[in-house]
């Protein structure tokens, strides 16, 4: 993948280095202990104070948290995110809409977001509450080592999938799914709303890949297969078979390997957002 052809995004925030942070400086165990003591003396919940501090940290990191120069991994992320920005700005403009760029936060071990704290085990995720993508680069190592899904375009697919969730937020899809959740409607299951939402994000990732290739011609032989292999590796059925020894469709959240591959290919082959309506189709 000739990813260096892409424009670099300025919306990547480097929060690696760990721990709670305030004002750009680390808040170690001693600092956390001090917050607890001060909170008790003031009659306030120490947890609430820590939350306020980490919220302030988000503002600070957004202003001065760019990755260091020469970081090849961060440069790759900036390139992929930059091209998703270019693609979705153009597609939204053609539809008479305005695309708002998401930020992408690089973290290690754990991170606080507007959706709560997430550990490394959660994997990459998108938080609609702050419209940010969160990524621990160690996930790519796990993708290659544990699931045999290595390659730069496999990694680009992962980022594009999370950006697909941002597109869903801007289009109102996420709000409708969340409203269903608040009404108590079941979301999990082989044909549930959560699976449909995730498969649509796969399709939107394919739409991005289609237009990126048209514009940059950056794919090399084997790149598309890398993305399809990654989609196949993280299907619910395959993950459950490895983790539980059996497949339980009622607990599906992302779709089967076959479904994830098929919807990504559907987006890639046509490059049309309208073909990504996973909510109306009877065949996922």
C-alpha positions as CSV (number, residue, x, y, z in Angstrom):
1,X,0.0,0.0,0.0
2,X,1.5,3.3,-1.1
3,X,0.1,5.2,1.9
4,X,2.6,8.0,1.7
5,X,0.7,9.4,-1.2
6,X,-2.1,10.5,1.1
7,X,-2.5,13.9,2.8
8,X,-1.7,13.8,6.5
9,X,-4.5,14.6,8.9
10,X,-4.0,17.2,11.6
11,X,-6.7,15.6,13.8
12,X,-4.6,12.8,15.4
13,X,-4.1,13.3,19.1
14,X,-1.2,11.4,20.8
15,X,-2.3,10.3,24.3
16,X,0.2,7.5,24.6
17,X,2.4,7.5,27.6
18,X,-0.3,6.4,30.0
19,X,-1.9,7.5,33.1
20,X,-4.3,10.3,33.9
21,X,-3.1,13.6,32.6
22,X,-3.7,17.2,33.5
23,X,-2.4,20.3,31.8
24,X,-0.1,18.1,29.7
25,X,1.6,16.5,32.7
26,X,1.2,13.0,34.0
27,X,-0.9,12.5,37.1
28,X,0.8,9.6,38.9
29,X,-0.2,7.5,41.9
30,X,0.9,10.2,44.3
31,X,-1.2,12.8,42.4
32,X,-4.2,10.5,42.4
33,X,-3.8,10.0,46.2
34,X,-3.7,13.7,46.7
35,X,-6.9,14.2,44.6
36,X,-8.6,11.6,46.8
37,X,-7.5,13.3,50.1
38,X,-8.5,16.8,48.8
39,X,-11.8,15.5,47.6
40,X,-12.6,14.0,51.0
41,X,-11.6,17.2,52.8
42,X,-13.8,19.2,50.5
43,X,-16.7,16.8,50.9
44,X,-16.6,16.0,47.2
45,X,-16.5,12.7,45.3
46,X,-12.9,12.0,44.4
47,X,-14.0,10.1,41.3
48,X,-15.9,13.1,40.1
49,X,-12.8,15.3,40.5
50,X,-10.7,12.8,38.6
51,X,-13.3,12.7,35.8
52,X,-13.2,16.5,35.6
53,X,-9.4,16.4,35.4
54,X,-9.4,13.9,32.6
55,X,-12.0,15.9,30.8
56,X,-9.7,18.9,31.0
57,X,-7.0,16.7,29.7
58,X,-9.0,16.0,26.5
59,X,-9.1,19.7,25.8
60,X,-5.4,20.2,26.4
61,X,-4.4,17.2,24.2
62,X,-6.6,18.4,21.4
63,X,-4.7,21.6,21.4
64,X,-1.1,20.3,21.8
65,X,-1.1,16.6,21.4
66,X,0.3,16.0,17.9
67,X,2.4,12.8,17.4
68,X,6.1,13.4,17.4
69,X,7.8,13.9,14.0
70,X,9.3,10.8,12.5
71,X,6.9,8.4,14.2
72,X,6.2,6.0,11.2
73,X,3.2,4.4,12.8
74,X,1.6,7.7,13.7
75,X,2.3,9.0,10.1
76,X,0.5,6.0,8.7
77,X,-2.6,6.7,10.9
78,X,-2.5,10.4,9.9
79,X,-2.3,9.4,6.2
80,X,-5.3,7.0,6.4
81,X,-7.4,9.4,8.5
82,X,-6.5,12.3,6.2
83,X,-7.8,10.3,3.2
84,X,-11.0,9.4,5.0
85,X,-11.5,13.1,5.6
86,X,-10.9,13.9,1.9
87,X,-13.3,11.2,0.8
88,X,-16.1,11.9,3.1
89,X,-16.0,15.6,2.7
90,X,-16.4,15.1,-1.0
91,X,-19.2,12.6,-0.7
92,X,-21.1,14.7,1.9
93,X,-20.7,17.8,-0.3
94,X,-22.2,15.9,-3.2
95,X,-25.2,15.0,-1.0
96,X,-25.6,18.6,0.1
97,X,-24.3,17.9,3.6
98,X,-21.3,19.1,5.6
99,X,-18.8,16.5,6.9
100,X,-17.2,17.2,10.3
101,X,-13.9,15.6,10.8
102,X,-13.5,13.3,13.8
103,X,-10.4,13.3,15.9
104,X,-8.4,10.1,16.3
105,X,-6.7,9.5,19.7
106,X,-3.7,7.2,20.0
107,X,-3.5,5.6,23.4
108,X,-1.7,2.8,25.2
109,X,-3.1,0.5,27.9
110,X,-6.2,2.5,28.6
111,X,-8.0,5.8,27.9
112,X,-10.8,8.0,29.2
113,X,-13.4,9.1,26.7
114,X,-16.8,10.7,26.8
115,X,-18.1,7.1,26.6
116,X,-16.2,6.1,29.7
117,X,-12.9,4.4,30.5
118,X,-11.7,1.7,28.0
119,X,-8.8,-0.6,28.4
120,X,-6.5,-2.0,25.7
121,X,-8.6,-5.2,25.6
122,X,-11.6,-3.2,24.1
123,X,-9.7,-2.7,20.9
124,X,-10.3,0.3,18.6
125,X,-13.6,2.1,19.1
126,X,-15.6,5.2,18.2
127,X,-17.3,7.3,20.8
128,X,-20.3,9.2,19.4
129,X,-20.4,11.4,22.5
130,X,-17.2,13.1,21.7
131,X,-17.0,12.1,18.0
132,X,-13.5,10.6,18.4
133,X,-11.9,7.4,17.3
134,X,-9.7,5.7,19.9
135,X,-6.9,3.4,18.8
136,X,-4.1,1.5,20.6
137,X,-1.6,0.6,18.0
138,X,-0.8,-2.6,19.9
139,X,-4.1,-3.9,18.4
140,X,-2.4,-4.2,15.0
141,X,0.2,-6.4,16.5
142,X,-2.5,-8.6,18.0
143,X,-4.4,-8.6,14.6
144,X,-1.3,-10.0,12.9
145,X,-0.2,-12.4,15.7
146,X,-3.4,-13.8,17.0
147,X,-5.6,-13.6,13.9
148,X,-3.0,-13.8,11.1
149,X,-4.4,-10.6,9.6
150,X,-1.3,-8.5,9.0
151,X,-0.7,-5.8,6.4
152,X,-1.1,-2.0,6.1
153,X,-4.4,-2.2,4.3
154,X,-5.8,-4.5,6.9
155,X,-4.9,-1.7,9.4
156,X,-6.4,0.9,7.2
157,X,-9.6,-1.1,7.0
158,X,-9.8,-1.1,10.9
159,X,-9.4,2.7,11.0
160,X,-11.9,3.2,8.1
161,X,-14.5,1.0,9.9
162,X,-14.3,3.2,13.0
163,X,-14.6,6.3,10.8
164,X,-17.7,4.6,9.3
165,X,-19.3,4.8,12.7
166,X,-18.6,8.6,12.7
167,X,-20.3,8.8,9.3
168,X,-23.3,7.0,10.9
169,X,-23.4,9.5,13.7
170,X,-23.5,12.5,11.3
171,X,-26.2,10.8,9.3
172,X,-28.3,10.1,12.4
173,X,-28.0,6.3,12.3
174,X,-26.3,6.1,15.6
175,X,-29.0,8.2,17.3
176,X,-31.7,5.9,15.9
177,X,-30.0,2.8,17.2
178,X,-29.4,4.4,20.6
179,X,-33.1,5.4,20.8
180,X,-34.0,1.8,20.2
181,X,-31.6,0.8,23.0
182,X,-33.3,3.3,25.4
183,X,-36.7,1.8,24.5
184,X,-35.4,-1.5,25.6
185,X,-35.3,-3.1,22.2
186,X,-32.9,-6.0,21.9
187,X,-29.8,-5.1,19.9
188,X,-27.8,-8.2,19.8
189,X,-28.4,-11.3,17.7
190,X,-27.7,-12.4,14.2
191,X,-30.2,-9.9,12.7
192,X,-30.1,-7.4,15.5
193,X,-29.6,-3.6,15.2
194,X,-26.1,-3.8,16.5
195,X,-25.0,-6.3,13.8
196,X,-26.7,-4.2,11.2
197,X,-24.9,-1.1,12.4
198,X,-21.5,-2.8,12.4
199,X,-22.0,-4.3,8.9
200,X,-23.0,-0.9,7.6
201,X,-19.7,0.5,9.0
202,X,-17.9,-2.3,7.1
203,X,-19.7,-1.3,3.9
204,X,-18.8,2.4,4.5
205,X,-15.2,1.4,5.0
206,X,-15.4,-0.2,1.6
207,X,-17.0,3.0,0.1
208,X,-14.0,4.9,1.4
209,X,-11.5,2.4,0.0
210,X,-13.2,2.6,-3.4
211,X,-12.8,6.4,-3.7
212,X,-9.4,6.4,-2.1
213,X,-8.1,4.0,-4.8
214,X,-9.7,6.0,-7.5
215,X,-8.0,9.2,-6.3
216,X,-4.5,7.8,-5.2
217,X,-4.1,4.5,-6.9
218,X,-2.2,3.4,-3.8
219,X,-3.2,-0.3,-3.6
220,X,-0.6,-2.9,-4.5
221,X,-1.1,-6.6,-5.3
222,X,-2.5,-8.3,-2.2
223,X,-3.7,-5.2,-0.4
224,X,-7.4,-5.8,-1.0
225,X,-6.9,-9.4,0.2
226,X,-5.4,-8.0,3.4
227,X,-8.5,-6.0,4.2
228,X,-10.8,-8.9,3.4
229,X,-8.7,-11.2,5.5
230,X,-9.0,-8.8,8.5
231,X,-12.7,-8.6,8.1
232,X,-12.9,-12.3,8.0
233,X,-10.7,-12.7,11.0
234,X,-12.9,-10.6,13.3
235,X,-16.3,-12.0,12.5
236,X,-18.5,-13.0,15.5
237,X,-18.6,-16.7,14.5
238,X,-14.8,-17.0,14.1
239,X,-14.1,-15.1,17.4
240,X,-16.6,-17.2,19.3
241,X,-15.3,-20.4,17.9
242,X,-11.8,-19.5,19.0
243,X,-12.9,-18.1,22.4
244,X,-15.8,-20.3,23.4
245,X,-15.4,-23.4,21.2
246,X,-18.9,-22.8,19.9
247,X,-20.9,-20.3,17.9
248,X,-23.9,-18.5,19.6
249,X,-25.7,-16.4,17.0
250,X,-28.0,-14.9,19.7
251,X,-25.0,-13.0,21.1
252,X,-23.7,-11.7,17.8
253,X,-22.7,-8.0,17.8
254,X,-20.7,-7.5,14.6
255,X,-21.8,-10.1,12.1
256,X,-20.2,-13.3,10.8
257,X,-16.9,-13.4,8.9
258,X,-18.8,-14.0,5.6
259,X,-21.1,-11.0,6.2
260,X,-18.3,-8.6,7.1
261,X,-16.3,-9.6,4.0
262,X,-19.4,-9.3,1.8
263,X,-20.5,-5.9,3.0
264,X,-17.0,-4.4,2.7
265,X,-16.8,-5.8,-0.8
266,X,-20.2,-4.3,-1.6
267,X,-19.0,-0.9,-0.6
268,X,-15.6,-1.2,-2.3
269,X,-17.0,-2.5,-5.7
270,X,-19.7,0.2,-6.1
271,X,-18.4,3.1,-3.9
272,X,-22.0,4.1,-3.3
273,X,-23.3,4.9,0.2
274,X,-26.9,4.0,-0.8
275,X,-25.8,0.4,-1.2
276,X,-24.9,0.2,2.5
277,X,-28.4,0.1,3.9
278,X,-28.1,-2.9,6.1
279,X,-31.2,-1.9,8.1
280,X,-33.7,-2.5,5.3
281,X,-32.3,-5.7,3.8
282,X,-33.6,-9.1,4.8
283,X,-30.3,-10.7,3.8
284,X,-27.4,-9.7,5.9
